[in-house]
Amino acid sequence: MGESFLWELVGEYGYLSMFLISWFIFFGFPIPNEVGAAFTGMLTTVYDFKPVYAFLSLYAGVLSCSIFGYMVGRLLGTRVVDRIQQRTSERYFYRAKIWLQKRYGLGIGLSYFVPGVRFLMPYLAGAMNVSFIQFFMVTTVALFLWSNIYFQVGRVFPTAFNEIIDYLVWTICIVGIIVILFIRRKTIQKGKKTFVSK
């Protein structure tokens, strides 16, 4: 049902459908964001869609969803945090919260590459009063990279992007964890040196 609905959407609305797919996923349509982005890339190989326009439609969709999440978090504050905590995995919730508290910009940026955390971060950033300018600057860059990666996967592997995405998500998560551990280690070492110098 999911794939047939997407094809119908594309046939009816063209480029606009690539924007709408992000919003349908945002509100619970049962496919991962990565698949939606790769699907958009794949469309440029099987239909006469211009890659630049298709990508911009996808990018505008995912970016506007994140900004919407931030605004909801900003308006509802702790109420949205409590609601998210009740309705999501504790593991995802606390990971997102810790990243945001300790890393801010880096935490927001990396969160877009981690399934589950990606959805929570905009709400938490808004609820925890992260500056909109800071949120917007990091989000535009991170989502541009994220969108481009999966868009290109769909273009390069139009018949096998689902399988490629599974491996790619795990690879990105592992690399992200290594980066976080490296930064954390450097921060601890810097703190120890500062303590010793005092």
MILUM-859623 format. One record per residue: residue in one letter; chain; x, y, z of N, C-alpha, C in turn. Coordinates in nm, 4 decimals. Each point is the difference from the previous one (the first is absolute). Example, Ala and Ser with C-alpha at 12.3 -4.5 7.8 and 13.67 -1.06 7.14 Angstrom:
BEGIN
('A','A',(1.3190,-0.5690,0.7800),(-0.0890,0.1190,0.0000),(0.0900,0.1200,0.0000))
('S','A',(-0.0350,0.1050,-0.0720),(0.0820,0.1190,0.0060),(-0.0770,0.1090,0.0730))
// end
This chain:
BEGIN
('M','A',(0.0821,-0.1208,0.0000),(-0.0821,0.1208,0.0000),(0.0857,0.1261,0.0000))
('G','A',(0.1083,0.0004,0.0796),(0.0843,0.1183,0.0121),(0.0586,0.0424,-0.1324))
('E','A',(0.0624,-0.0956,-0.0721),(0.0652,0.0337,-0.1257),(-0.1019,0.0406,-0.1066))
('S','A',(-0.1134,-0.0688,-0.0058),(-0.1012,0.0346,-0.1000),(-0.0552,0.1404,0.0232))
('F','A',(-0.0132,0.0368,0.1290),(-0.0469,0.1351,0.0325),(0.1008,0.1043,-0.0468))
('L','A',(0.1295,-0.0272,0.0203),(0.1034,0.0938,-0.0425),(-0.0012,0.0171,-0.1513))
('W','A',(-0.0161,-0.1096,-0.0722),(-0.0041,0.0087,-0.1462),(-0.1204,0.0813,-0.0468))
('E','A',(-0.1122,-0.0202,0.0642),(-0.1198,0.0769,-0.0349),(0.0216,0.1487,0.0277))
('L','A',(0.0645,0.0275,0.1123),(0.0287,0.1383,0.0372),(0.0887,0.0667,-0.1037))
('V','A',(0.1015,-0.0721,-0.0429),(0.0924,0.0534,-0.1008),(-0.0728,0.0247,-0.1320))
('G','A',(-0.0817,-0.0959,-0.0402),(-0.0732,0.0157,-0.1247),(-0.0954,0.1178,0.0021))
('E','A',(-0.0527,0.0320,0.1183),(-0.0995,0.1069,0.0122),(0.0642,0.1375,0.0175))
('Y','A',(0.1074,0.0073,0.0800),(0.0520,0.1311,0.0406),(0.1439,0.0298,-0.0459))
('G','A',(0.0680,-0.0951,-0.0592),(0.1335,0.0276,-0.0521),(0.0986,0.0441,0.1068))
('Y','A',(0.0668,0.1122,-0.0252),(0.1024,0.0489,0.0934),(-0.0581,0.0288,0.1386))
('L','A',(-0.1229,0.0485,0.0042),(-0.0621,0.0295,0.1292),(-0.0094,-0.1252,0.0863))
('S','A',(-0.0168,-0.1157,-0.0630),(-0.0102,-0.1252,0.0759),(0.1281,-0.0281,0.0780))
('M','A',(0.1140,0.0425,-0.0527),(0.1289,-0.0248,0.0654),(0.0121,0.0834,0.1274))
('F','A',(-0.0662,0.1139,-0.0014),(-0.0100,0.0816,0.1209),(-0.0985,-0.0641,0.0980))
('L','A',(-0.1137,-0.0451,-0.0497),(-0.1053,-0.0555,0.0848),(0.0404,-0.1315,0.0660))
('I','A',(0.0832,-0.0789,-0.0686),(0.0431,-0.1288,0.0570),(0.0642,0.0201,0.1356))
('S','A',(0.0827,0.1038,0.0122),(0.0668,0.0277,0.1290),(-0.1022,0.0269,0.1095))
('W','A',(-0.1054,0.0726,-0.0339),(-0.1023,0.0322,0.0998),(-0.0845,-0.1212,0.0368))
('F','A',(-0.0299,-0.0841,-0.0979),(-0.0745,-0.1228,0.0302),(0.0802,-0.0888,0.0955))
('I','A',(0.1306,-0.0110,-0.0257),(0.0860,-0.0798,0.0885),(0.0061,0.0641,0.1377))
('F','A',(0.0090,0.1320,0.0030),(0.0075,0.0743,0.1262),(-0.1224,-0.0274,0.0873))
('F','A',(-0.1161,-0.0141,-0.0632),(-0.1231,-0.0235,0.0750),(-0.0373,-0.1479,0.0111))
('G','A',(0.0977,-0.0872,-0.0268),(-0.0206,-0.1409,0.0315),(-0.0176,-0.0955,-0.1152))
('F','A',(0.0206,0.0455,-0.1243),(-0.0097,-0.0936,-0.1123),(0.1055,-0.1088,0.0185))
('P','A',(-0.0375,-0.1283,-0.0155),(0.0880,-0.1094,0.0439),(0.1155,-0.0368,-0.0933))
('I','A',(0.0842,0.0981,-0.0320),(0.1272,-0.0306,-0.0656),(0.1068,0.0895,0.0637))
('P','A',(0.1251,-0.0466,0.0046),(0.1070,0.0825,0.0579),(0.0284,0.1235,-0.0852))
('N','A',(0.0513,0.1042,0.0642),(0.0380,0.1222,-0.0724),(0.1024,-0.0296,-0.1090))
('E','A',(0.0947,-0.0890,0.0318),(0.1053,-0.0318,-0.0969),(-0.0591,-0.0567,-0.1284))
('V','A',(-0.0994,-0.0861,0.0142),(-0.0644,-0.0598,-0.1175),(-0.0746,0.1070,-0.0803))
('G','A',(-0.0659,0.0916,0.0696),(-0.0695,0.1082,-0.0690),(0.0948,0.0862,-0.0807))
('A','A',(0.1170,0.0309,0.0580),(0.0986,0.0820,-0.0708),(0.0582,-0.0756,-0.1196))
('A','A',(0.0314,-0.1276,0.0193),(0.0545,-0.0809,-0.1095),(-0.1039,-0.0208,-0.1096))
('F','A',(-0.1253,-0.0136,0.0389),(-0.1091,-0.0145,-0.0968),(-0.0056,0.1222,-0.0915))
('T','A',(0.0187,0.1171,0.0575),(0.0011,0.1235,-0.0795),(0.1142,-0.0022,-0.1004))
('G','A',(0.1183,-0.0437,0.0451),(0.1132,-0.0106,-0.0920),(-0.0257,-0.1006,-0.1103))
('M','A',(-0.0597,-0.1114,0.0364),(-0.0307,-0.1044,-0.0974),(-0.0947,0.0501,-0.1089))
('L','A',(-0.0938,0.0873,0.0383),(-0.0977,0.0519,-0.0972),(0.0670,0.0739,-0.1154))
('T','A',(0.1153,0.0605,0.0281),(0.0680,0.0754,-0.1067),(0.0623,-0.0922,-0.1043))
('T','A',(0.0091,-0.1297,0.0312),(0.0557,-0.0944,-0.0982),(-0.1089,-0.0719,-0.0796))
('V','A',(-0.1217,-0.0042,0.0517),(-0.1077,-0.0732,-0.0694),(-0.1042,0.0941,-0.0604))
('Y','A',(-0.0022,0.1260,0.0442),(-0.0893,0.1007,-0.0580),(0.0838,0.1163,-0.0514))
('D','A',(-0.0644,0.0868,-0.0705),(0.0712,0.1152,-0.0570),(0.0019,0.1169,0.0990))
('F','A',(0.0461,-0.0282,0.1231),(0.0118,0.1054,0.1002),(0.1427,0.0531,0.0009))
('K','A',(0.0138,0.1308,0.0108),(0.1328,0.0614,0.0101),(0.0563,-0.0244,0.1392))
('P','A',(0.1217,-0.0569,0.0111),(0.0576,-0.0303,0.1319),(0.0068,0.1209,0.0933))
('V','A',(0.0336,0.1169,-0.0532),(0.0138,0.1185,0.0856),(-0.1345,0.0372,0.0620))
('Y','A',(-0.1044,0.0038,-0.0802),(-0.1328,0.0357,0.0515),(-0.0524,-0.1062,0.0962))
('A','A',(0.0254,-0.1260,-0.0324),(-0.0445,-0.1087,0.0876),(0.0703,0.0088,0.1355))
('F','A',(0.1315,0.0248,-0.0032),(0.0742,0.0100,0.1254),(-0.0468,0.1195,0.0822))
('L','A',(-0.0196,0.1137,-0.0653),(-0.0445,0.1191,0.0733),(-0.1380,-0.0214,0.0622))
('S','A',(-0.0864,-0.0741,-0.0676),(-0.1316,-0.0310,0.0557),(0.0124,-0.0875,0.1244))
('L','A',(0.0854,-0.1021,-0.0097),(0.0265,-0.0869,0.1149),(0.0594,0.0800,0.1151))
('Y','A',(0.1003,0.0794,-0.0300),(0.0704,0.0776,0.1037),(-0.0946,0.0984,0.0679))
('A','A',(-0.0830,0.0678,-0.0778),(-0.0968,0.0935,0.0578),(-0.0972,-0.0727,0.0917))
('G','A',(-0.0368,-0.1221,-0.0360),(-0.0916,-0.0785,0.0832),(0.0596,-0.0365,0.1340))
('V','A',(0.1201,-0.0579,-0.0004),(0.0594,-0.0445,0.1264),(0.0399,0.1198,0.0875))
('L','A',(0.0447,0.1085,-0.0636),(0.0374,0.1184,0.0760),(-0.1212,0.0644,0.0660))
('S','A',(-0.1097,0.0121,-0.0740),(-0.1203,0.0612,0.0567),(-0.0580,-0.0868,0.1121))
('C','A',(0.0109,-0.1329,-0.0111),(-0.0463,-0.0882,0.1079),(0.0789,0.0241,0.1279))
('S','A',(0.1306,0.0148,-0.0136),(0.0848,0.0225,0.1178),(-0.0294,0.1352,0.0645))
('I','A',(-0.0189,0.1022,-0.0821),(-0.0323,0.1320,0.0542),(-0.1353,-0.0034,0.0706))
('F','A',(-0.0957,-0.0704,-0.0583),(-0.1308,-0.0156,0.0633),(0.0142,-0.0669,0.1369))
('G','A',(0.0802,-0.1082,0.0074),(0.0231,-0.0682,0.1270),(0.0618,0.0920,0.1032))
('Y','A',(0.0968,0.0815,-0.0439),(0.0641,0.0966,0.0908),(-0.1035,0.0995,0.0536))
('M','A',(-0.0840,0.0520,-0.0881),(-0.1004,0.0984,0.0406),(-0.1004,-0.0593,0.0987))
('V','A',(-0.0418,-0.1239,-0.0241),(-0.0912,-0.0669,0.0932),(0.0668,-0.0141,0.1364))
('G','A',(0.1256,-0.0424,-0.0001),(0.0727,-0.0132,0.1254),(0.0152,0.1330,0.0721))
('R','A',(0.0234,0.1053,-0.0762),(0.0187,0.1336,0.0588),(-0.1305,0.0504,0.0617))
('L','A',(-0.1115,-0.0253,-0.0673),(-0.1294,0.0484,0.0479),(-0.0522,-0.0795,0.1195))
('L','A',(0.0192,-0.1311,-0.0033),(-0.0574,-0.0848,0.1050),(0.0968,-0.0294,0.1140))
('G','A',(0.1276,0.0224,-0.0216),(0.0992,-0.0140,0.1071),(0.0031,-0.1374,0.0641))
('T','A',(-0.0037,-0.0027,0.1334),(0.0136,-0.1258,0.0738),(-0.1145,-0.0964,-0.0287))
('R','A',(-0.1152,0.0519,-0.0423),(-0.1127,-0.0895,-0.0305),(0.0334,-0.0929,-0.1157))
('V','A',(0.0678,0.0531,-0.1009),(0.0349,-0.0850,-0.1129),(0.1108,-0.0979,0.0377))
('V','A',(0.0913,0.0412,0.0883),(0.1051,-0.0906,0.0470),(-0.0610,-0.1170,0.0760))
('D','A',(-0.0951,0.0310,0.0896),(-0.0666,-0.1069,0.0764),(-0.0752,-0.0946,-0.0929))
('R','A',(-0.0649,0.0551,-0.1015),(-0.0774,-0.0829,-0.0938),(0.0922,-0.0915,-0.0801))
('I','A',(0.1121,0.0567,-0.0451),(0.0961,-0.0794,-0.0764),(0.0560,-0.1127,0.0865))
('Q','A',(0.0300,0.0326,0.1251),(0.0566,-0.1000,0.0901),(-0.0962,-0.1162,0.0228))
('Q','A',(-0.1281,0.0310,0.0056),(-0.0999,-0.1042,0.0219),(-0.0203,-0.0879,-0.1227))
('R','A',(0.0151,0.0582,-0.1191),(-0.0386,-0.0713,-0.1216),(0.1160,-0.0599,-0.0777))
('T','A',(0.1234,0.0230,0.0448),(0.1140,-0.0520,-0.0745),(0.0876,-0.0860,0.0899))
('S','A',(0.0931,-0.0671,-0.0645),(0.0966,-0.0822,0.0728),(0.0850,0.0873,0.0911))
('E','A',(0.0180,-0.0448,0.1244),(0.0843,0.0760,0.0929),(0.1420,0.0142,-0.0535))
('R','A',(0.0467,-0.1047,-0.0682),(0.1361,0.0036,-0.0540),(0.0163,0.1150,-0.0980))
('Y','A',(-0.0946,0.0145,-0.0935),(0.0071,0.1086,-0.0973),(-0.0156,0.1355,0.0678))
('F','A',(-0.0927,0.0084,0.0951),(-0.0274,0.1272,0.0654),(0.1227,0.0509,0.0755))
('Y','A',(0.0582,-0.0840,0.0841),(0.1132,0.0453,0.0804),(0.1251,0.0227,-0.0833))
('R','A',(0.0166,-0.0784,-0.1067),(0.1151,0.0220,-0.0876),(-0.0104,0.1371,-0.0664))
('A','A',(-0.1190,0.0323,-0.0490),(-0.0207,0.1302,-0.0640),(0.0209,0.1136,0.0997))
('K','A',(-0.0520,-0.0178,0.1205),(0.0098,0.1049,0.1013),(0.1450,0.0228,0.0431))
('I','A',(0.0735,-0.1083,0.0193),(0.1403,0.0111,0.0413),(0.0821,0.0664,-0.1103))
('W','A',(-0.0210,-0.0418,-0.1260),(0.0719,0.0617,-0.1104),(-0.0258,0.1491,-0.0041))
('L','A',(-0.1241,0.0388,0.0217),(-0.0362,0.1409,-0.0083),(0.0616,0.0797,0.1143))
('Q','A',(-0.0006,-0.0560,0.1208),(0.0530,0.0690,0.1161),(0.1510,0.0168,-0.0067))
('K','A',(0.0685,-0.1015,-0.0517),(0.1466,0.0016,0.0022),(0.0617,0.0596,-0.1247))
('R','A',(-0.0661,-0.0192,-0.1141),(0.0641,0.0362,-0.1264),(-0.0688,0.1125,-0.0765))
('Y','A',(-0.1238,0.0268,0.0283),(-0.0777,0.1007,-0.0706),(0.0123,-0.0141,-0.1520))
('G','A',(0.0817,0.0844,-0.0643),(0.0076,-0.0022,-0.1456),(0.0394,-0.1353,-0.0552))
('L','A',(0.1027,-0.0593,0.0557),(0.0457,-0.1306,-0.0471),(-0.1065,-0.1056,0.0246))
('G','A',(-0.0644,0.0066,0.1171),(-0.1045,-0.0967,0.0321),(-0.1176,0.0095,-0.0947))
('I','A',(-0.0401,0.1219,-0.0326),(-0.1104,0.0193,-0.0939),(0.0388,-0.0542,-0.1376))
('G','A',(0.1199,0.0346,-0.0447),(0.0448,-0.0434,-0.1323),(0.0083,-0.1511,-0.0132))
('L','A',(0.0620,-0.0648,0.0970),(0.0163,-0.1452,-0.0057),(-0.1322,-0.0731,0.0153))
('S','A',(-0.0948,0.0609,0.0718),(-0.1273,-0.0680,0.0260),(-0.0754,-0.0320,-0.1284))
('Y','A',(0.0187,0.0808,-0.1044),(-0.0723,-0.0233,-0.1247),(0.0445,-0.1273,-0.0719))
('F','A',(0.1135,-0.0529,0.0410),(0.0496,-0.1217,-0.0634),(-0.0312,-0.1247,0.0819))
('V','A',(-0.0721,0.0183,0.1121),(-0.0332,-0.1129,0.0870),(-0.1511,-0.0203,0.0024))
('P','A',(-0.0487,-0.1122,-0.0538),(-0.1449,-0.0255,0.0014),(-0.0560,0.0061,0.1417))
('G','A',(-0.1178,0.0564,0.0146),(-0.0622,0.0132,0.1320),(0.0381,0.1306,0.0660))
('V','A',(0.1288,0.0217,0.0176),(0.0490,0.1249,0.0604),(-0.0315,0.1174,-0.0918))
('R','A',(0.0084,-0.0236,-0.1318),(-0.0265,0.1057,-0.0985),(-0.1385,0.0612,0.0178))
('F','A',(-0.0970,-0.0825,0.0293),(-0.1369,0.0480,0.0143),(-0.0183,0.0827,0.1280))
('L','A',(0.0690,-0.0390,0.1068),(-0.0190,0.0655,0.1297),(0.0732,0.1326,0.0126))
('M','A',(0.1148,0.0112,-0.0639),(0.0889,0.1130,0.0258),(-0.0635,0.1376,-0.0233))
('P','A',(-0.0724,0.0246,-0.1101),(-0.0580,0.1335,-0.0180),(-0.0940,0.0397,0.1136))
('Y','A',(-0.0840,-0.0949,0.0459),(-0.0909,0.0295,0.1117),(0.0787,0.0355,0.1258))
('L','A',(0.1011,-0.0795,0.0294),(0.0804,0.0244,0.1208),(0.0760,0.1316,-0.0101))
('A','A',(0.0537,0.0282,-0.1183),(0.0740,0.1257,-0.0178),(-0.0910,0.1197,0.0259))
('G','A',(-0.1227,-0.0067,-0.0497),(-0.0943,0.1086,0.0252),(-0.0400,0.0083,0.1453))
('A','A',(-0.0307,-0.1147,0.0614),(-0.0443,-0.0021,0.1393),(0.1090,0.0439,0.0958))
('M','A',(0.1267,-0.0247,-0.0363),(0.1121,0.0372,0.0863),(0.0572,0.1372,-0.0351))
('N','A',(-0.0765,0.0749,-0.0819),(0.0331,0.1394,-0.0333),(0.1362,0.0184,-0.0665))
('V','A',(0.0363,-0.0954,-0.0845),(0.1182,0.0206,-0.0834),(-0.0294,0.1151,-0.0954))
('S','A',(0.0958,0.0872,-0.0216),(-0.0188,0.1130,-0.0900),(-0.0452,-0.0470,-0.1381))
('F','A',(-0.1033,0.0660,-0.0544),(-0.0495,-0.0399,-0.1325),(0.1085,0.0171,-0.1054))
('I','A',(0.0785,0.1070,0.0108),(0.1063,0.0234,-0.0987),(0.0986,-0.1158,0.0024))
('Q','A',(0.0401,-0.0405,0.1211),(0.0934,-0.1116,0.0114),(-0.0620,-0.1281,-0.0550))
('F','A',(-0.1238,-0.0253,0.0388),(-0.0698,-0.1194,-0.0478),(-0.0115,0.0012,-0.1523))
('F','A',(-0.0401,0.1131,-0.0562),(-0.0225,0.0103,-0.1437),(0.1300,-0.0189,-0.0786))
('M','A',(0.1084,0.0634,0.0461),(0.1270,-0.0096,-0.0715),(0.0516,-0.1436,-0.0027))
('V','A',(-0.0056,-0.0678,0.1157),(0.0480,-0.1382,0.0061),(-0.0920,-0.0919,-0.0799))
('T','A',(-0.1301,0.0206,0.0136),(-0.0977,-0.0870,-0.0659),(0.0079,0.0096,-0.1519))
('T','A',(0.0151,0.1207,-0.0531),(0.0067,0.0140,-0.1456),(0.1196,-0.0754,-0.0577))
('V','A',(0.1129,0.0070,0.0668),(0.1199,-0.0698,-0.0481),(-0.0148,-0.1510,0.0150))
('A','A',(-0.0408,-0.0442,0.1208),(-0.0113,-0.1438,0.0264),(-0.1031,-0.0659,-0.0919))
('L','A',(-0.1148,0.0646,-0.0170),(-0.1035,-0.0592,-0.0854),(0.0366,0.0051,-0.1480))
('F','A',(0.0792,0.0990,-0.0390),(0.0476,0.0023,-0.1387),(0.0875,-0.1217,-0.0264))
('L','A',(0.0909,-0.0284,0.0934),(0.0869,-0.1174,-0.0147),(-0.0798,-0.1288,0.0049))
('W','A',(-0.0905,-0.0105,0.0994),(-0.0806,-0.1206,0.0158),(-0.0851,-0.0249,-0.1243))
('S','A',(-0.0684,0.1038,-0.0468),(-0.0868,-0.0138,-0.1169),(0.0796,-0.0406,-0.1233))
('N','A',(0.1164,0.0610,-0.0160),(0.0820,-0.0275,-0.1177),(0.0499,-0.1440,-0.0014))
('I','A',(0.0394,-0.0501,0.1169),(0.0496,-0.1375,0.0087),(-0.1065,-0.0991,-0.0481))
('Y','A',(-0.1200,0.0086,0.0576),(-0.1031,-0.0978,-0.0331),(-0.0631,0.0253,-0.1367))
('F','A',(-0.0039,0.1245,-0.0415),(-0.0472,0.0323,-0.1353),(0.0912,-0.0662,-0.1035))
('Q','A',(0.1299,0.0100,0.0219),(0.0956,-0.0599,-0.0939),(-0.0042,-0.1523,0.0051))
('V','A',(-0.0266,-0.0564,0.1171),(-0.0163,-0.1460,0.0096),(-0.1138,-0.0455,-0.0910))
('G','A',(-0.1111,0.0735,0.0032),(-0.1127,-0.0336,-0.0853),(0.0316,0.0128,-0.1476))
('R','A',(0.0832,0.0966,-0.0354),(0.0373,0.0199,-0.1411),(0.0981,-0.1063,-0.0479))
('V','A',(0.0959,-0.0338,0.0847),(0.1052,-0.0943,-0.0403),(-0.0498,-0.1447,0.0059))
('F','A',(-0.0865,-0.0282,0.0988),(-0.0512,-0.1362,0.0181),(-0.1538,-0.0006,-0.0066))
('P','A',(-0.0578,0.0340,-0.1136),(-0.1461,0.0140,-0.0078),(-0.0779,-0.1279,0.0256))
('T','A',(0.0626,-0.1158,-0.0221),(-0.0723,-0.1264,0.0201),(0.0368,-0.0688,0.1306))
('A','A',(0.0979,0.0556,0.0722),(0.0453,-0.0688,0.1221),(0.0274,0.0965,0.1145))
('F','A',(-0.0633,0.1182,-0.0024),(0.0347,0.0993,0.1023),(-0.0430,-0.0418,0.1400))
('N','A',(-0.1065,-0.0811,0.0119),(-0.0419,-0.0452,0.1334),(0.1100,-0.0782,0.0694))
('E','A',(0.0628,-0.0927,-0.0728),(0.1065,-0.0810,0.0575),(0.1232,0.0845,0.0319))
('I','A',(0.0326,0.0921,-0.0903),(0.1169,0.0865,0.0212),(-0.0200,0.0868,0.1235))
('I','A',(-0.1208,0.0511,0.0187),(-0.0290,0.0880,0.1134),(0.0245,-0.0699,0.1327))
('D','A',(-0.0387,-0.1277,0.0112),(0.0222,-0.0739,0.1251),(0.1465,0.0023,0.0409))
('Y','A',(0.0884,-0.0258,-0.0960),(0.1436,0.0011,0.0291),(0.0502,0.1420,0.0269))
('L','A',(-0.0513,0.0944,-0.0762),(0.0460,0.1379,0.0123),(-0.0372,0.0595,0.1349))
('V','A',(-0.1218,-0.0261,0.0473),(-0.0433,0.0526,0.1302),(0.0897,-0.0521,0.1108))
('W','A',(0.0285,-0.1294,-0.0013),(0.0889,-0.0573,0.1021),(0.1397,0.0600,-0.0074))
('T','A',(0.0503,0.0177,-0.1219),(0.1347,0.0572,-0.0168),(0.0060,0.1420,0.0547))
('I','A',(-0.1003,0.0813,-0.0338),(-0.0023,0.1391,0.0474),(-0.0118,0.0055,0.1514))
('C','A',(-0.0832,-0.0869,0.0586),(-0.0160,-0.0040,0.1460),(0.1315,-0.0354,0.0679))
('I','A',(0.0708,-0.0989,-0.0550),(0.1281,-0.0422,0.0588),(0.1026,0.1123,-0.0086))
('V','A',(0.0074,0.0648,-0.1169),(0.0935,0.1120,-0.0168),(-0.0350,0.1135,0.0967))
('G','A',(-0.1312,0.0286,0.0137),(-0.0438,0.1047,0.0926),(0.0393,-0.0302,0.1436))
('I','A',(-0.0162,-0.1241,0.0419),(0.0368,-0.0400,0.1364),(0.1497,0.0163,0.0218))
('I','A',(0.0795,-0.0386,-0.1009),(0.1457,0.0149,0.0105),(0.0381,0.1465,0.0143))
('V','A',(-0.0650,0.0861,-0.0794),(0.0287,0.1439,0.0073),(-0.0348,0.0549,0.1385))
('I','A',(-0.1177,-0.0381,0.0517),(-0.0433,0.0473,0.1319),(0.0955,-0.0464,0.1090))
('L','A',(0.0413,-0.1265,-0.0049),(0.0933,-0.0529,0.0998),(0.1341,0.0702,-0.0080))
('F','A',(0.0433,0.0306,-0.1222),(0.1271,0.0703,-0.0178),(-0.0069,0.1399,0.0599))
('I','A',(-0.1087,0.0713,-0.0299),(-0.0167,0.1355,0.0528),(-0.0121,-0.0029,0.1520))
('R','A',(-0.0737,-0.0986,0.0505),(-0.0165,-0.0127,0.1450),(0.1344,-0.0251,0.0674))
('R','A',(0.0814,-0.0853,-0.0609),(0.1316,-0.0299,0.0563),(0.0873,0.1243,0.0031))
('K','A',(-0.0036,0.0759,-0.1101),(0.0791,0.1238,-0.0056),(-0.0470,0.0996,0.1066))
('T','A',(-0.1327,0.0073,0.0200),(-0.0547,0.0915,0.1006),(0.0438,-0.0400,0.1403))
('I','A',(-0.0036,-0.1311,0.0286),(0.0426,-0.0497,0.1319),(0.1474,0.0289,0.0223))
('Q','A',(0.0825,-0.0251,-0.1030),(0.1435,0.0255,0.0121),(0.0285,0.1479,0.0229))
('K','A',(-0.0756,0.0847,-0.0705),(0.0172,0.1443,0.0165),(-0.0390,0.0430,0.1412))
('G','A',(-0.1089,-0.0598,0.0524),(-0.0441,0.0305,0.1364),(0.1024,-0.0423,0.1030))
('K','A',(0.0624,-0.1159,-0.0206),(0.1022,-0.0480,0.0930),(0.1223,0.0915,-0.0006))
('K','A',(0.0412,0.0456,-0.1184),(0.1142,0.0897,-0.0094),(-0.0275,0.1319,0.0697))
('T','A',(-0.1239,0.0509,-0.0188),(-0.0382,0.1249,0.0661),(0.0013,-0.0164,0.1517))
('F','A',(-0.0505,-0.1146,0.0485),(-0.0041,-0.0277,0.1437),(0.1419,-0.0100,0.0570))
('V','A',(0.0891,-0.0678,-0.0734),(0.1386,-0.0170,0.0483),(0.0722,0.1333,0.0023))
('S','A',(-0.0238,0.0836,-0.1010),(0.0687,0.1297,-0.0069),(-0.0415,0.0917,0.1134))
('K','A',(-0.1232,-0.0212,0.0515),(-0.0444,0.0820,0.1130),(0.0678,-0.0455,0.1278))
// end
